[in-house]
Amino acid sequence: MVDKVFAPKVLFHNDEVIARRGAQGMNSITRDLTRYPDDPRREGDDCGALVRVVQGQRMLFTTPQTGGGFRLYVFEPAPSQVARYVGEITLKGVEVWARNVDSKGDIWLSDGKTIYRYRFKGFDGKGNPIYDLTSPDRWSAPVPFTQIMRLKYIPDTDTLYIGGYTAEVTAPSWGLMGGILARYDQWLKGNRAPRFAVTMPKDDEGLFPKEFDVAGDFVFTVMVKPTKGKPAMVHVFRSDNGVKVGVMVPGPEVGGVSGWVDMVHGIHALRTSAGDYLVVVEEDFRGKNLVYHWRPGILRAAQ
């Protein structure tokens, strides 16, 4: 079981006793404004948090609620849980919606038409990450996309997942993950033919999902507003063929209630060593996150 959940400013600890209560307790604050008074998290709009362990070093990448790039932080040596600010990476003059950090620490961004990869080059003598900001890898949006809204690259399998719009499937509103989800195998080897490209569901107001994440054998997408009256519905698709297998919705543990999911990176998924899945969904309406613990084979029928 995963025992830590990171937010931009704090660390939550999920021990066995707290987990049985269906809640998490705050364990640490990851900023120290006395020693690092210039930390942007003092008054910043950091909403999303990604943690990557690269060359044995923990790094924190924070994001705004909507468009923008990454703020980068490096954790101090254990047992400290403080992460110090080391810089930002974004696309200048662009409201970046498609962004992610892969397991090797490479940063992926898109302006909607072009995909950029900023390769992680290691750490300097002061322990700061090195990125080549002047010559990123660049690729044009692949068929069938006319606009890229989200992306996630899996280095272990050289697989790129893209959410976005096409000439036929256009945007009903701003800031969504897009109406088409596609998977591209052997991306770095030059393949541009999607393994699958599937149309995303819409909620009761005609909006496509806000965000997606990939873990193990599945892709998880989350809606902005209620679907068939059910808030924050998570749709689950197979990652090998895009076939939908079911949905997740807030249960009686939270009164069946959730607010809108209205931030980029509003869903995170992880396959545990036991083969089951943890899915964390934004729920700012009542000041929490929803956490689903799922074992494949136990899921509501596809809707």
ChimeraX commands (.cxc) that place a marker at each C-alpha (Angstrom):
marker #1 position 0.00,0.00,0.00 radius 0.5
marker #1 position 1.19,3.55,-0.70 radius 0.5
marker #1 position 1.95,5.33,2.56 radius 0.5
marker #1 position 2.49,8.92,1.38 radius 0.5
marker #1 position 0.45,11.39,-0.66 radius 0.5
marker #1 position 2.11,14.67,-1.67 radius 0.5
marker #1 position 0.41,18.02,-2.17 radius 0.5
marker #1 position 2.27,21.17,-3.30 radius 0.5
marker #1 position 2.97,22.29,0.28 radius 0.5
marker #1 position 2.37,19.32,2.57 radius 0.5
marker #1 position 2.83,15.56,2.88 radius 0.5
marker #1 position -0.01,13.31,4.03 radius 0.5
marker #1 position 0.74,10.04,5.76 radius 0.5
marker #1 position -1.64,7.14,5.15 radius 0.5
marker #1 position -0.93,4.58,7.88 radius 0.5
marker #1 position -2.98,1.47,8.53 radius 0.5
marker #1 position -5.03,2.96,11.37 radius 0.5
marker #1 position -5.88,6.16,9.51 radius 0.5
marker #1 position -6.63,4.21,6.33 radius 0.5
marker #1 position -9.27,2.15,8.12 radius 0.5
marker #1 position -11.03,5.38,9.05 radius 0.5
marker #1 position -11.08,6.37,5.40 radius 0.5
marker #1 position -8.98,9.49,5.95 radius 0.5
marker #1 position -5.41,10.72,5.85 radius 0.5
marker #1 position -3.43,12.75,8.36 radius 0.5
marker #1 position -1.00,15.53,7.52 radius 0.5
marker #1 position 2.52,14.35,8.29 radius 0.5
marker #1 position 4.83,17.14,7.19 radius 0.5
marker #1 position 5.01,20.61,5.69 radius 0.5
marker #1 position 7.38,20.51,2.72 radius 0.5
marker #1 position 8.33,24.21,2.72 radius 0.5
marker #1 position 10.49,26.17,5.18 radius 0.5
marker #1 position 9.87,29.87,4.70 radius 0.5
marker #1 position 12.44,30.80,7.34 radius 0.5
marker #1 position 15.35,29.22,5.51 radius 0.5
marker #1 position 13.86,29.62,2.03 radius 0.5
marker #1 position 11.89,32.90,2.12 radius 0.5
marker #1 position 11.78,33.10,-1.69 radius 0.5
marker #1 position 9.81,29.85,-2.03 radius 0.5
marker #1 position 6.98,30.67,-4.52 radius 0.5
marker #1 position 4.63,28.51,-2.47 radius 0.5
marker #1 position 4.45,31.33,0.07 radius 0.5
marker #1 position 1.76,33.03,-1.99 radius 0.5
marker #1 position 1.78,31.08,-5.23 radius 0.5
marker #1 position -1.01,29.35,-7.10 radius 0.5
marker #1 position 0.53,25.89,-6.88 radius 0.5
marker #1 position -2.34,23.38,-7.09 radius 0.5
marker #1 position -0.99,20.18,-8.64 radius 0.5
marker #1 position 1.96,18.12,-7.41 radius 0.5
marker #1 position 4.06,15.43,-9.11 radius 0.5
marker #1 position 6.88,13.64,-7.27 radius 0.5
marker #1 position 9.60,11.79,-9.15 radius 0.5
marker #1 position 12.62,9.92,-7.79 radius 0.5
marker #1 position 15.47,10.50,-10.23 radius 0.5
marker #1 position 18.98,9.12,-9.65 radius 0.5
marker #1 position 17.93,8.41,-6.07 radius 0.5
marker #1 position 16.84,12.03,-5.45 radius 0.5
marker #1 position 13.25,13.07,-4.79 radius 0.5
marker #1 position 11.98,15.99,-6.83 radius 0.5
marker #1 position 8.69,17.88,-6.57 radius 0.5
marker #1 position 7.05,19.47,-9.62 radius 0.5
marker #1 position 4.13,21.81,-8.93 radius 0.5
marker #1 position 1.62,23.24,-11.36 radius 0.5
marker #1 position -1.07,25.94,-11.38 radius 0.5
marker #1 position -4.76,25.11,-11.44 radius 0.5
marker #1 position -5.12,25.81,-15.15 radius 0.5
marker #1 position -2.52,26.55,-17.85 radius 0.5
marker #1 position 1.18,26.93,-17.15 radius 0.5
marker #1 position 4.43,25.04,-16.75 radius 0.5
marker #1 position 6.28,23.48,-13.82 radius 0.5
marker #1 position 7.95,24.84,-10.71 radius 0.5
marker #1 position 10.80,22.58,-9.65 radius 0.5
marker #1 position 11.83,21.67,-6.11 radius 0.5
marker #1 position 14.46,19.28,-4.74 radius 0.5
marker #1 position 13.96,17.55,-1.40 radius 0.5
marker #1 position 16.62,17.85,1.26 radius 0.5
marker #1 position 18.29,14.63,2.46 radius 0.5
marker #1 position 16.21,12.43,4.76 radius 0.5
marker #1 position 14.81,12.65,7.36 radius 0.5
marker #1 position 13.90,16.19,6.20 radius 0.5
marker #1 position 10.71,16.48,4.14 radius 0.5
marker #1 position 11.47,20.04,3.02 radius 0.5
marker #1 position 11.69,20.69,-0.72 radius 0.5
marker #1 position 13.68,23.73,-1.83 radius 0.5
marker #1 position 12.78,25.77,-4.92 radius 0.5
marker #1 position 15.25,25.51,-7.82 radius 0.5
marker #1 position 13.49,27.01,-10.85 radius 0.5
marker #1 position 10.70,26.88,-13.43 radius 0.5
marker #1 position 10.25,25.37,-16.88 radius 0.5
marker #1 position 7.46,26.47,-19.20 radius 0.5
marker #1 position 6.82,27.72,-22.72 radius 0.5
marker #1 position 7.04,31.48,-22.87 radius 0.5
marker #1 position 4.01,33.35,-24.13 radius 0.5
marker #1 position 1.86,30.19,-24.12 radius 0.5
marker #1 position -0.83,29.01,-21.72 radius 0.5
marker #1 position 0.44,25.43,-21.46 radius 0.5
marker #1 position -2.29,22.81,-20.94 radius 0.5
marker #1 position -0.38,19.69,-22.00 radius 0.5
marker #1 position 2.40,18.94,-19.54 radius 0.5
marker #1 position 3.89,16.02,-17.66 radius 0.5
marker #1 position 7.10,14.68,-16.13 radius 0.5
marker #1 position 8.08,11.13,-16.98 radius 0.5
marker #1 position 9.72,8.62,-14.66 radius 0.5
marker #1 position 13.21,9.62,-15.85 radius 0.5
marker #1 position 12.65,13.25,-14.96 radius 0.5
marker #1 position 12.20,14.47,-18.54 radius 0.5
marker #1 position 9.67,17.29,-18.84 radius 0.5
marker #1 position 7.07,17.12,-21.63 radius 0.5
marker #1 position 5.16,20.23,-22.71 radius 0.5
marker #1 position 3.01,21.20,-25.67 radius 0.5
marker #1 position 1.66,24.48,-27.01 radius 0.5
marker #1 position -1.13,22.49,-28.67 radius 0.5
marker #1 position 0.64,22.11,-32.00 radius 0.5
marker #1 position 4.16,21.01,-31.09 radius 0.5
marker #1 position 5.41,18.59,-28.42 radius 0.5
marker #1 position 8.59,19.54,-26.52 radius 0.5
marker #1 position 10.72,17.24,-24.38 radius 0.5
marker #1 position 13.27,18.82,-22.01 radius 0.5
marker #1 position 15.70,16.08,-21.08 radius 0.5
marker #1 position 16.93,15.68,-17.52 radius 0.5
marker #1 position 20.75,15.81,-17.59 radius 0.5
marker #1 position 21.59,15.06,-13.97 radius 0.5
marker #1 position 22.41,17.25,-10.97 radius 0.5
marker #1 position 25.05,19.94,-10.64 radius 0.5
marker #1 position 27.48,20.34,-7.74 radius 0.5
marker #1 position 24.84,22.10,-5.65 radius 0.5
marker #1 position 22.28,19.37,-6.15 radius 0.5
marker #1 position 20.18,21.35,-8.64 radius 0.5
marker #1 position 18.68,19.53,-11.64 radius 0.5
marker #1 position 20.15,20.26,-15.05 radius 0.5
marker #1 position 17.88,20.67,-18.08 radius 0.5
marker #1 position 18.89,21.82,-21.57 radius 0.5
marker #1 position 16.39,24.63,-22.09 radius 0.5
marker #1 position 17.79,25.79,-25.42 radius 0.5
marker #1 position 17.40,22.67,-27.55 radius 0.5
marker #1 position 14.48,20.47,-26.50 radius 0.5
marker #1 position 13.33,17.57,-28.65 radius 0.5
marker #1 position 10.41,18.67,-30.84 radius 0.5
marker #1 position 7.64,16.81,-32.64 radius 0.5
marker #1 position 4.57,18.04,-34.49 radius 0.5
marker #1 position 1.14,16.96,-33.30 radius 0.5
marker #1 position 0.49,13.49,-34.77 radius 0.5
marker #1 position -2.57,12.39,-36.71 radius 0.5
marker #1 position -5.46,12.78,-35.95 radius 0.5
marker #1 position -4.85,15.74,-33.61 radius 0.5
marker #1 position -5.28,19.39,-34.49 radius 0.5
marker #1 position -4.84,20.47,-30.85 radius 0.5
marker #1 position -3.02,18.68,-28.03 radius 0.5
marker #1 position -4.47,19.29,-24.56 radius 0.5
marker #1 position -2.83,16.60,-22.39 radius 0.5
marker #1 position 0.01,14.10,-22.76 radius 0.5
marker #1 position 1.81,11.42,-20.78 radius 0.5
marker #1 position 4.92,9.50,-21.83 radius 0.5
marker #1 position 5.89,6.08,-20.41 radius 0.5
marker #1 position 9.67,5.58,-20.90 radius 0.5
marker #1 position 9.68,1.86,-20.04 radius 0.5
marker #1 position 7.53,1.04,-23.08 radius 0.5
marker #1 position 8.26,4.10,-25.28 radius 0.5
marker #1 position 4.54,4.89,-25.22 radius 0.5
marker #1 position 2.93,8.31,-25.54 radius 0.5
marker #1 position -0.70,8.99,-24.63 radius 0.5
marker #1 position -2.32,12.17,-25.96 radius 0.5
marker #1 position -5.64,13.81,-25.23 radius 0.5
marker #1 position -6.90,16.51,-27.55 radius 0.5
marker #1 position -9.11,17.57,-30.44 radius 0.5
marker #1 position -9.40,16.75,-34.12 radius 0.5
marker #1 position -11.10,18.30,-37.12 radius 0.5
marker #1 position -14.20,16.23,-36.34 radius 0.5
marker #1 position -14.15,16.37,-32.51 radius 0.5
marker #1 position -13.85,19.97,-31.37 radius 0.5
marker #1 position -13.74,21.72,-28.01 radius 0.5
marker #1 position -17.08,22.39,-26.22 radius 0.5
marker #1 position -15.28,24.57,-23.66 radius 0.5
marker #1 position -11.79,25.54,-22.51 radius 0.5
marker #1 position -9.26,23.66,-20.39 radius 0.5
marker #1 position -10.53,20.11,-20.92 radius 0.5
marker #1 position -8.36,17.08,-21.73 radius 0.5
marker #1 position -9.91,16.83,-25.18 radius 0.5
marker #1 position -12.47,14.66,-26.91 radius 0.5
marker #1 position -10.05,12.04,-28.25 radius 0.5
marker #1 position -7.60,9.87,-26.30 radius 0.5
marker #1 position -4.90,8.12,-28.34 radius 0.5
marker #1 position -1.97,5.83,-27.65 radius 0.5
marker #1 position 1.25,5.81,-29.72 radius 0.5
marker #1 position 3.70,2.91,-29.35 radius 0.5
marker #1 position 7.42,3.29,-30.18 radius 0.5
marker #1 position 7.11,7.08,-30.16 radius 0.5
marker #1 position 10.86,7.80,-29.96 radius 0.5
marker #1 position 11.48,5.29,-32.76 radius 0.5
marker #1 position 9.31,7.36,-35.07 radius 0.5
marker #1 position 5.94,5.64,-35.08 radius 0.5
marker #1 position 3.07,8.11,-35.57 radius 0.5
marker #1 position 0.21,5.65,-36.17 radius 0.5
marker #1 position -2.02,5.45,-33.09 radius 0.5
marker #1 position -2.59,2.05,-31.55 radius 0.5
marker #1 position -6.04,3.32,-30.71 radius 0.5
marker #1 position -7.90,6.63,-30.77 radius 0.5
marker #1 position -11.15,6.63,-28.82 radius 0.5
marker #1 position -13.79,9.31,-28.28 radius 0.5
marker #1 position -14.19,10.45,-24.69 radius 0.5
marker #1 position -17.53,10.56,-22.82 radius 0.5
marker #1 position -19.35,13.79,-21.97 radius 0.5
marker #1 position -20.92,14.87,-18.69 radius 0.5
marker #1 position -24.44,16.21,-18.23 radius 0.5
marker #1 position -23.38,19.64,-19.56 radius 0.5
marker #1 position -21.68,18.25,-22.65 radius 0.5
marker #1 position -18.10,18.58,-21.36 radius 0.5
marker #1 position -15.34,16.08,-22.08 radius 0.5
marker #1 position -13.19,14.83,-19.15 radius 0.5
marker #1 position -10.90,17.25,-17.38 radius 0.5
marker #1 position -7.87,15.01,-17.08 radius 0.5
marker #1 position -6.50,11.49,-17.53 radius 0.5
marker #1 position -3.78,9.37,-16.00 radius 0.5
marker #1 position -2.26,6.03,-16.92 radius 0.5
marker #1 position -1.28,3.24,-14.53 radius 0.5
marker #1 position -0.55,-0.38,-15.34 radius 0.5
marker #1 position -3.18,-1.82,-17.65 radius 0.5
marker #1 position -5.66,1.05,-17.44 radius 0.5
marker #1 position -6.32,4.69,-18.32 radius 0.5
marker #1 position -8.41,6.70,-15.87 radius 0.5
marker #1 position -10.30,9.85,-16.92 radius 0.5
marker #1 position -12.35,12.12,-14.65 radius 0.5
marker #1 position -15.31,14.34,-15.54 radius 0.5
marker #1 position -15.73,18.01,-14.60 radius 0.5
marker #1 position -19.42,18.01,-13.67 radius 0.5
marker #1 position -22.01,15.31,-12.85 radius 0.5
marker #1 position -22.69,12.54,-15.35 radius 0.5
marker #1 position -26.19,11.03,-15.16 radius 0.5
marker #1 position -26.42,12.89,-11.87 radius 0.5
marker #1 position -23.24,11.29,-10.43 radius 0.5
marker #1 position -20.47,13.79,-9.57 radius 0.5
marker #1 position -16.79,13.47,-10.53 radius 0.5
marker #1 position -17.29,10.21,-12.44 radius 0.5
marker #1 position -14.08,8.33,-13.26 radius 0.5
marker #1 position -14.18,6.35,-16.51 radius 0.5
marker #1 position -11.76,3.43,-16.78 radius 0.5
marker #1 position -10.36,2.20,-20.11 radius 0.5
marker #1 position -7.94,-0.57,-20.98 radius 0.5
marker #1 position -4.58,0.91,-21.87 radius 0.5
marker #1 position -3.87,-1.68,-24.57 radius 0.5
marker #1 position -6.96,-1.14,-26.73 radius 0.5
marker #1 position -8.94,1.81,-25.31 radius 0.5
marker #1 position -11.98,-0.32,-24.46 radius 0.5
marker #1 position -14.02,1.04,-21.57 radius 0.5
marker #1 position -14.38,-1.35,-18.62 radius 0.5
marker #1 position -16.38,0.67,-16.08 radius 0.5
marker #1 position -16.71,3.73,-13.87 radius 0.5
marker #1 position -16.01,4.91,-10.32 radius 0.5
marker #1 position -18.17,7.41,-8.43 radius 0.5
marker #1 position -18.10,8.86,-4.90 radius 0.5
marker #1 position -19.59,6.35,-2.48 radius 0.5
marker #1 position -21.47,6.46,0.84 radius 0.5
marker #1 position -18.18,7.10,2.67 radius 0.5
marker #1 position -18.40,10.71,1.45 radius 0.5
marker #1 position -22.17,10.91,1.09 radius 0.5
marker #1 position -21.92,10.39,-2.66 radius 0.5
marker #1 position -20.83,14.03,-2.95 radius 0.5
marker #1 position -18.04,15.77,-4.85 radius 0.5
marker #1 position -17.48,19.20,-6.33 radius 0.5
marker #1 position -16.28,19.91,-9.85 radius 0.5
marker #1 position -12.93,18.58,-11.01 radius 0.5
marker #1 position -11.56,21.77,-12.49 radius 0.5
marker #1 position -7.77,21.57,-12.32 radius 0.5
marker #1 position -5.16,20.03,-14.59 radius 0.5
marker #1 position -3.69,16.93,-12.91 radius 0.5
marker #1 position -7.00,16.51,-11.09 radius 0.5
marker #1 position -6.57,12.72,-11.12 radius 0.5
marker #1 position -3.59,10.50,-10.28 radius 0.5
marker #1 position -3.46,6.72,-10.59 radius 0.5
marker #1 position -0.96,4.15,-9.37 radius 0.5
marker #1 position -0.70,0.37,-9.60 radius 0.5
marker #1 position 0.65,-1.06,-6.35 radius 0.5
marker #1 position 3.05,-3.98,-5.96 radius 0.5
marker #1 position 0.02,-6.15,-5.12 radius 0.5
marker #1 position -1.51,-5.45,-8.53 radius 0.5
marker #1 position -4.39,-3.32,-7.34 radius 0.5
marker #1 position -4.89,0.38,-8.02 radius 0.5
marker #1 position -5.09,3.63,-6.10 radius 0.5
marker #1 position -6.87,6.50,-7.84 radius 0.5
marker #1 position -6.73,9.96,-6.25 radius 0.5
marker #1 position -9.24,12.58,-7.45 radius 0.5
marker #1 position -9.41,16.30,-6.66 radius 0.5
marker #1 position -12.31,17.30,-4.39 radius 0.5
marker #1 position -11.92,20.94,-3.37 radius 0.5
marker #1 position -15.61,21.47,-2.62 radius 0.5
marker #1 position -15.16,19.89,0.81 radius 0.5
marker #1 position -11.42,20.37,1.14 radius 0.5
marker #1 position -10.09,16.88,0.45 radius 0.5
marker #1 position -9.12,14.32,-2.15 radius 0.5
marker #1 position -11.13,11.22,-2.98 radius 0.5
marker #1 position -9.10,7.99,-2.94 radius 0.5
marker #1 position -10.37,4.87,-4.68 radius 0.5
marker #1 position -8.77,1.49,-3.91 radius 0.5
marker #1 position -9.61,-0.88,-6.76 radius 0.5
marker #1 position -8.83,-4.48,-7.56 radius 0.5
marker #1 position -9.49,-5.26,-11.25 radius 0.5
marker #1 position -12.57,-7.35,-11.72 radius 0.5
marker #1 position -14.55,-5.39,-9.11 radius 0.5
marker #1 position -15.99,-2.38,-10.89 radius 0.5
marker #1 position -19.36,-1.00,-11.95 radius 0.5
marker #1 position -20.43,-1.99,-15.42 radius 0.5
marker #1 position -19.49,0.42,-18.19 radius 0.5
marker #1 position -21.97,3.28,-18.62 radius 0.5
marker link #1:1,2 radius 0.2
marker link #1:2,3 radius 0.2
marker link #1:3,4 radius 0.2
marker link #1:4,5 radius 0.2
marker link #1:5,6 radius 0.2
marker link #1:6,7 radius 0.2
marker link #1:7,8 radius 0.2
marker link #1:8,9 radius 0.2
marker link #1:9,10 radius 0.2
marker link #1:10,11 radius 0.2
marker link #1:11,12 radius 0.2
marker link #1:12,13 radius 0.2
marker link #1:13,14 radius 0.2
marker link #1:14,15 radius 0.2
marker link #1:15,16 radius 0.2
marker link #1:16,17 radius 0.2
marker link #1:17,18 radius 0.2
marker link #1:18,19 radius 0.2
marker link #1:19,20 radius 0.2
marker link #1:20,21 radius 0.2
marker link #1:21,22 radius 0.2
marker link #1:22,23 radius 0.2
marker link #1:23,24 radius 0.2
marker link #1:24,25 radius 0.2
marker link #1:25,26 radius 0.2
marker link #1:26,27 radius 0.2
marker link #1:27,28 radius 0.2
marker link #1:28,29 radius 0.2
marker link #1:29,30 radius 0.2
marker link #1:30,31 radius 0.2
marker link #1:31,32 radius 0.2
marker link #1:32,33 radius 0.2
marker link #1:33,34 radius 0.2
marker link #1:34,35 radius 0.2
marker link #1:35,36 radius 0.2
marker link #1:36,37 radius 0.2
marker link #1:37,38 radius 0.2
marker link #1:38,39 radius 0.2
marker link #1:39,40 radius 0.2
marker link #1:40,41 radius 0.2
marker link #1:41,42 radius 0.2
marker link #1:42,43 radius 0.2
marker link #1:43,44 radius 0.2
marker link #1:44,45 radius 0.2
marker link #1:45,46 radius 0.2
marker link #1:46,47 radius 0.2
marker link #1:47,48 radius 0.2
marker link #1:48,49 radius 0.2
marker link #1:49,50 radius 0.2
marker link #1:50,51 radius 0.2
marker link #1:51,52 radius 0.2
marker link #1:52,53 radius 0.2
marker link #1:53,54 radius 0.2
marker link #1:54,55 radius 0.2
marker link #1:55,56 radius 0.2
marker link #1:56,57 radius 0.2
marker link #1:57,58 radius 0.2
marker link #1:58,59 radius 0.2
marker link #1:59,60 radius 0.2
marker link #1:60,61 radius 0.2
marker link #1:61,62 radius 0.2
marker link #1:62,63 radius 0.2
marker link #1:63,64 radius 0.2
marker link #1:64,65 radius 0.2
marker link #1:65,66 radius 0.2
marker link #1:66,67 radius 0.2
marker link #1:67,68 radius 0.2
marker link #1:68,69 radius 0.2
marker link #1:69,70 radius 0.2
marker link #1:70,71 radius 0.2
marker link #1:71,72 radius 0.2
marker link #1:72,73 radius 0.2
marker link #1:73,74 radius 0.2
marker link #1:74,75 radius 0.2
marker link #1:75,76 radius 0.2
marker link #1:76,77 radius 0.2
marker link #1:77,78 radius 0.2
marker link #1:78,79 radius 0.2
marker link #1:79,80 radius 0.2
marker link #1:80,81 radius 0.2
marker link #1:81,82 radius 0.2
marker link #1:82,83 radius 0.2
marker link #1:83,84 radius 0.2
marker link #1:84,85 radius 0.2
marker link #1:85,86 radius 0.2
marker link #1:86,87 radius 0.2
marker link #1:87,88 radius 0.2
marker link #1:88,89 radius 0.2
marker link #1:89,90 radius 0.2
marker link #1:90,91 radius 0.2
marker link #1:91,92 radius 0.2
marker link #1:92,93 radius 0.2
marker link #1:93,94 radius 0.2
marker link #1:94,95 radius 0.2
marker link #1:95,96 radius 0.2
marker link #1:96,97 radius 0.2
marker link #1:97,98 radius 0.2
marker link #1:98,99 radius 0.2
marker link #1:99,100 radius 0.2
marker link #1:100,101 radius 0.2
marker link #1:101,102 radius 0.2
marker link #1:102,103 radius 0.2
marker link #1:103,104 radius 0.2
marker link #1:104,105 radius 0.2
marker link #1:105,106 radius 0.2
marker link #1:106,107 radius 0.2
marker link #1:107,108 radius 0.2
marker link #1:108,109 radius 0.2
marker link #1:109,110 radius 0.2
marker link #1:110,111 radius 0.2
marker link #1:111,112 radius 0.2
marker link #1:112,113 radius 0.2
marker link #1:113,114 radius 0.2
marker link #1:114,115 radius 0.2
marker link #1:115,116 radius 0.2
marker link #1:116,117 radius 0.2
marker link #1:117,118 radius 0.2
marker link #1:118,119 radius 0.2
marker link #1:119,120 radius 0.2
marker link #1:120,121 radius 0.2
marker link #1:121,122 radius 0.2
marker link #1:122,123 radius 0.2
marker link #1:123,124 radius 0.2
marker link #1:124,125 radius 0.2
marker link #1:125,126 radius 0.2
marker link #1:126,127 radius 0.2
marker link #1:127,128 radius 0.2
marker link #1:128,129 radius 0.2
marker link #1:129,130 radius 0.2
marker link #1:130,131 radius 0.2
marker link #1:131,132 radius 0.2
marker link #1:132,133 radius 0.2
marker link #1:133,134 radius 0.2
marker link #1:134,135 radius 0.2
marker link #1:135,136 radius 0.2
marker link #1:136,137 radius 0.2
marker link #1:137,138 radius 0.2
marker link #1:138,139 radius 0.2
marker link #1:139,140 radius 0.2
marker link #1:140,141 radius 0.2
marker link #1:141,142 radius 0.2
marker link #1:142,143 radius 0.2
marker link #1:143,144 radius 0.2
marker link #1:144,145 radius 0.2
marker link #1:145,146 radius 0.2
marker link #1:146,147 radius 0.2
marker link #1:147,148 radius 0.2
marker link #1:148,149 radius 0.2
marker link #1:149,150 radius 0.2
marker link #1:150,151 radius 0.2
marker link #1:151,152 radius 0.2
marker link #1:152,153 radius 0.2
marker link #1:153,154 radius 0.2
marker link #1:154,155 radius 0.2
marker link #1:155,156 radius 0.2
marker link #1:156,157 radius 0.2
marker link #1:157,158 radius 0.2
marker link #1:158,159 radius 0.2
marker link #1:159,160 radius 0.2
marker link #1:160,161 radius 0.2
marker link #1:161,162 radius 0.2
marker link #1:162,163 radius 0.2
marker link #1:163,164 radius 0.2
marker link #1:164,165 radius 0.2
marker link #1:165,166 radius 0.2
marker link #1:166,167 radius 0.2
marker link #1:167,168 radius 0.2
marker link #1:168,169 radius 0.2
marker link #1:169,170 radius 0.2
marker link #1:170,171 radius 0.2
marker link #1:171,172 radius 0.2
marker link #1:172,173 radius 0.2
marker link #1:173,174 radius 0.2
marker link #1:174,175 radius 0.2
marker link #1:175,176 radius 0.2
marker link #1:176,177 radius 0.2
marker link #1:177,178 radius 0.2
marker link #1:178,179 radius 0.2
marker link #1:179,180 radius 0.2
marker link #1:180,181 radius 0.2
marker link #1:181,182 radius 0.2
marker link #1:182,183 radius 0.2
marker link #1:183,184 radius 0.2
marker link #1:184,185 radius 0.2
marker link #1:185,186 radius 0.2
marker link #1:186,187 radius 0.2
marker link #1:187,188 radius 0.2
marker link #1:188,189 radius 0.2
marker link #1:189,190 radius 0.2
marker link #1:190,191 radius 0.2
marker link #1:191,192 radius 0.2
marker link #1:192,193 radius 0.2
marker link #1:193,194 radius 0.2
marker link #1:194,195 radius 0.2
marker link #1:195,196 radius 0.2
marker link #1:196,197 radius 0.2
marker link #1:197,198 radius 0.2
marker link #1:198,199 radius 0.2
marker link #1:199,200 radius 0.2
marker link #1:200,201 radius 0.2
marker link #1:201,202 radius 0.2
marker link #1:202,203 radius 0.2
marker link #1:203,204 radius 0.2
marker link #1:204,205 radius 0.2
marker link #1:205,206 radius 0.2
marker link #1:206,207 radius 0.2
marker link #1:207,208 radius 0.2
marker link #1:208,209 radius 0.2
marker link #1:209,210 radius 0.2
marker link #1:210,211 radius 0.2
marker link #1:211,212 radius 0.2
marker link #1:212,213 radius 0.2
marker link #1:213,214 radius 0.2
marker link #1:214,215 radius 0.2
marker link #1:215,216 radius 0.2
marker link #1:216,217 radius 0.2
marker link #1:217,218 radius 0.2
marker link #1:218,219 radius 0.2
marker link #1:219,220 radius 0.2
marker link #1:220,221 radius 0.2
marker link #1:221,222 radius 0.2
marker link #1:222,223 radius 0.2
marker link #1:223,224 radius 0.2
marker link #1:224,225 radius 0.2
marker link #1:225,226 radius 0.2
marker link #1:226,227 radius 0.2
marker link #1:227,228 radius 0.2
marker link #1:228,229 radius 0.2
marker link #1:229,230 radius 0.2
marker link #1:230,231 radius 0.2
marker link #1:231,232 radius 0.2
marker link #1:232,233 radius 0.2
marker link #1:233,234 radius 0.2
marker link #1:234,235 radius 0.2
marker link #1:235,236 radius 0.2
marker link #1:236,237 radius 0.2
marker link #1:237,238 radius 0.2
marker link #1:238,239 radius 0.2
marker link #1:239,240 radius 0.2
marker link #1:240,241 radius 0.2
marker link #1:241,242 radius 0.2
marker link #1:242,243 radius 0.2
marker link #1:243,244 radius 0.2
marker link #1:244,245 radius 0.2
marker link #1:245,246 radius 0.2
marker link #1:246,247 radius 0.2
marker link #1:247,248 radius 0.2
marker link #1:248,249 radius 0.2
marker link #1:249,250 radius 0.2
marker link #1:250,251 radius 0.2
marker link #1:251,252 radius 0.2
marker link #1:252,253 radius 0.2
marker link #1:253,254 radius 0.2
marker link #1:254,255 radius 0.2
marker link #1:255,256 radius 0.2
marker link #1:256,257 radius 0.2
marker link #1:257,258 radius 0.2
marker link #1:258,259 radius 0.2
marker link #1:259,260 radius 0.2
marker link #1:260,261 radius 0.2
marker link #1:261,262 radius 0.2
marker link #1:262,263 radius 0.2
marker link #1:263,264 radius 0.2
marker link #1:264,265 radius 0.2
marker link #1:265,266 radius 0.2
marker link #1:266,267 radius 0.2
marker link #1:267,268 radius 0.2
marker link #1:268,269 radius 0.2
marker link #1:269,270 radius 0.2
marker link #1:270,271 radius 0.2
marker link #1:271,272 radius 0.2
marker link #1:272,273 radius 0.2
marker link #1:273,274 radius 0.2
marker link #1:274,275 radius 0.2
marker link #1:275,276 radius 0.2
marker link #1:276,277 radius 0.2
marker link #1:277,278 radius 0.2
marker link #1:278,279 radius 0.2
marker link #1:279,280 radius 0.2
marker link #1:280,281 radius 0.2
marker link #1:281,282 radius 0.2
marker link #1:282,283 radius 0.2
marker link #1:283,284 radius 0.2
marker link #1:284,285 radius 0.2
marker link #1:285,286 radius 0.2
marker link #1:286,287 radius 0.2
marker link #1:287,288 radius 0.2
marker link #1:288,289 radius 0.2
marker link #1:289,290 radius 0.2
marker link #1:290,291 radius 0.2
marker link #1:291,292 radius 0.2
marker link #1:292,293 radius 0.2
marker link #1:293,294 radius 0.2
marker link #1:294,295 radius 0.2
marker link #1:295,296 radius 0.2
marker link #1:296,297 radius 0.2
marker link #1:297,298 radius 0.2
marker link #1:298,299 radius 0.2
marker link #1:299,300 radius 0.2
marker link #1:300,301 radius 0.2
marker link #1:301,302 radius 0.2
marker link #1:302,303 radius 0.2
view
